[in-house]
Amino acid sequence: MDEKTRQDRQDGQDGPAEQEGQEQGPKLASAELKAILEALIFASPEPLTPKAIFKLLDNEPKEDIQAALAQLKQDYDRPGGLQLVEVAGGYQIVTRQDLHDWVRRLFHERTTQKLTVQALETLAVIAYRQPITAAEITDVRGVNTSGVLNTLLERHLIKIVGRKQVVGRPFLYATTKEFLIRFGLNDLADLPKVEDMAEALGLEAPILVEQTPREEELPLAEPEEDEPGESIH
């Protein structure tokens, strides 16, 4: 076999691999990757989860994405009008809380009504004792809560997650992803201590203590949940 034939065969073997490498493209520079992450998080209407980030940047090594995100977090640690927060299992760029009154001036005509004290009390009971029925909430608060529950459902702060296996099969209520976003929580583990919440709302702490439901009281059908995303540190 002459040298030319050997070289032709070598080129034929290497060609597809080289083309595949060219299709993937070169790795992004660290600064560019950080800028892309910032743009994606800013543009996303909902908190951008690690799983979604990895999918969008599937050509980039995960360790590079994690490093770029860590740098982005450092950038937002500096004083400024915006902050990068972890909420509802994802990342979001939002205005600083202490500047909300100024930002509201832009949207004064669209300002949403604040939750009433009664709604906040009901929401707290659901958050700490979910899943829970309307009758159980009424027993805790001592007043009828049907109107408040409707308001919380309309605002997508709570949802129906099943029925309790007792006479009448009443609905079971639990909090939603919107609840986490609205209150700046990454997950339910970030809820304030029961004692602090009870003191703020003027309730007794035992009322808010999460009760472990008996097996016969569990929801008939588990609510659909997204697959747990990978965490980025």
C-alpha positions in Angstrom: 0.0 0.0 0.0 1.5 3.3 -1.1 1.7 6.4 1.1 -1.2 8.2 -0.8 -3.6 5.3 -0.3 -2.7 5.0 3.4 -3.3 8.7 3.9 -6.6 8.6 2.0 -7.9 5.8 4.3 -6.7 7.7 7.4 -8.6 10.8 6.2 -11.7 8.7 5.6 -11.6 7.4 9.2 -10.9 10.7 10.8 -13.3 12.7 8.7 -16.6 11.9 10.5 -15.2 12.3 14.0 -13.7 15.7 13.0 -17.0 16.8 11.5 -18.9 15.7 14.6 -16.5 17.8 16.7 -17.0 20.7 14.4 -20.8 20.4 14.8 -20.5 20.6 18.6 -18.5 23.7 18.3 -15.8 25.0 20.6 -16.4 25.4 24.4 -17.6 28.9 25.3 -15.3 31.2 27.1 -16.0 31.6 30.8 -17.2 35.3 30.5 -19.5 34.4 27.6 -21.0 31.5 29.4 -21.7 33.6 32.4 -23.3 36.3 30.2 -25.5 33.6 28.6 -26.6 32.3 32.0 -27.5 35.8 33.2 -29.5 36.4 30.0 -31.4 33.1 30.3 -32.2 33.6 34.0 -33.3 37.2 33.4 -35.5 36.3 30.4 -37.2 33.3 32.0 -40.7 34.0 33.2 -40.3 31.4 35.9 -37.4 30.4 38.1 -34.9 28.6 35.8 -34.1 25.2 37.2 -30.7 23.5 37.1 -32.2 20.8 34.9 -33.4 23.4 32.4 -30.1 25.2 32.4 -28.1 22.0 31.7 -30.6 21.1 28.9 -30.3 24.5 27.3 -26.5 24.4 27.5 -26.1 20.7 26.8 -22.9 21.2 24.8 -21.1 22.7 27.8 -19.5 20.7 30.6 -21.6 20.8 33.7 -18.6 21.8 35.8 -18.1 24.8 33.5 -21.7 25.8 34.0 -21.5 25.4 37.7 -18.3 27.6 37.8 -19.9 30.3 35.7 -23.0 30.3 37.9 -20.9 30.7 41.0 -19.1 33.7 39.4 -22.5 35.2 38.5 -23.7 34.8 42.1 -20.6 36.7 43.2 -21.3 39.5 40.8 -24.8 39.9 42.3 -23.5 39.9 45.8 -22.3 43.5 45.3 -24.7 46.4 46.1 -27.1 47.1 43.3 -30.8 47.2 42.3 -31.0 43.6 41.3 -30.2 40.3 43.1 -29.9 36.7 42.0 -32.0 34.4 44.2 -32.8 30.7 44.5 -36.5 30.3 44.6 -38.9 27.4 44.0 -36.1 25.1 43.0 -34.6 27.5 40.4 -32.8 30.8 39.8 -34.4 34.2 39.3 -33.1 37.8 38.9 -35.3 40.1 40.9 -35.3 43.6 42.3 -34.1 44.0 45.9 -36.9 43.8 48.5 -36.0 47.1 50.0 -36.6 48.8 46.6 -40.1 47.3 46.0 -41.9 50.5 47.0 -40.0 52.4 44.3 -40.7 49.7 41.7 -44.4 49.7 42.5 -44.6 53.3 41.4 -44.0 52.1 37.9 -47.0 49.8 38.1 -49.3 51.7 40.5 -52.3 51.1 38.2 -51.7 47.3 38.3 -50.8 47.0 42.0 -52.3 43.7 43.2 -54.3 43.6 46.4 -52.4 42.4 49.5 -53.6 39.3 51.2 -55.8 39.9 54.3 -54.8 38.8 57.7 -57.4 36.1 57.5 -56.0 34.8 54.2 -52.4 34.9 55.6 -53.5 32.9 58.7 -55.3 30.3 56.5 -52.3 30.1 54.2 -49.9 29.6 57.2 -52.1 26.7 58.5 -52.1 25.0 55.1 -48.3 25.6 54.6 -47.4 24.0 58.0 -50.0 21.2 58.1 -50.5 20.2 54.5 -52.3 18.3 53.2 -55.3 19.5 55.1 -59.1 19.8 54.6 -61.3 22.9 54.8 -63.0 21.5 57.9 -59.7 21.0 59.6 -58.6 24.6 58.8 -61.9 25.8 60.2 -61.3 23.9 63.4 -57.9 25.5 63.7 -59.0 29.1 63.0 -62.5 28.8 64.6 -64.1 30.6 61.6 -65.5 29.5 58.2 -62.7 29.6 55.6 -64.5 28.8 52.4 -64.3 32.3 51.0 -60.6 32.6 51.9 -59.8 29.3 50.3 -61.5 30.4 47.0 -59.3 33.5 47.1 -56.1 31.5 47.7 -57.1 29.1 44.9 -57.7 32.0 42.5 -54.3 33.4 43.2 -52.7 30.0 42.7 -51.2 30.0 46.1 -52.9 26.7 47.1 -54.2 23.7 45.1 -56.3 20.6 45.6 -54.1 17.5 45.9 -56.6 14.8 46.6 -59.4 13.7 48.8 -59.3 12.5 52.4 -60.6 9.0 52.8 -63.3 9.7 55.3 -67.0 10.2 55.1 -67.8 12.9 52.5 -64.3 12.5 51.0 -63.4 16.2 51.4 -60.7 17.9 49.3 -57.2 18.1 50.7 -55.3 21.4 50.1 -51.6 22.1 49.8 -49.4 25.0 48.7 -48.1 25.5 45.2 -45.0 26.5 43.4 -46.5 30.0 43.1 -46.6 30.1 46.9 -42.8 29.5 47.0 -42.2 32.2 44.4 -44.4 34.7 46.0 -42.8 34.3 49.4 -39.2 33.9 48.1 -38.8 30.3 49.3 -36.6 27.7 47.6 -38.7 24.9 49.1 -40.9 24.3 52.2 -37.9 23.6 54.3 -37.2 27.4 54.1 -40.4 28.3 55.9 -39.8 30.4 59.0 -39.8 28.6 62.4 -43.3 27.7 63.6 -42.8 29.9 66.7 -41.9 32.9 64.6 -44.8 32.6 62.2 -47.2 32.0 65.0 -46.0 35.1 66.9 -46.3 37.2 63.7 -49.9 36.0 63.1 -51.0 36.0 66.7 -51.6 32.2 66.7 -50.5 29.5 69.1 -47.5 27.6 67.9 -49.1 24.1 68.2 -51.8 25.1 65.8 -49.3 25.4 63.0 -47.3 22.3 63.8 -47.3 20.0 60.8 -49.3 16.9 61.6 -48.2 13.5 60.1 -51.4 12.2 58.5 -52.4 8.6 59.1 -52.2 6.3 56.1 -56.0 6.3 55.5 -55.9 10.1 55.4 -53.3 10.4 52.6 -54.4 11.8 49.2 -55.9 9.2 46.9 -53.7 10.4 44.0 -50.3 12.0 44.3 -50.1 15.4 42.6 -48.0 15.5 39.5 -44.5 16.9 40.2 -41.6 17.7 38.0 -38.7 15.4 38.1 -36.3 16.7 40.8 -33.6 18.8 39.0 -30.0 18.6 39.7 -28.7 21.1 42.1 -25.9 23.6 41.2 -23.6 24.7 43.9 
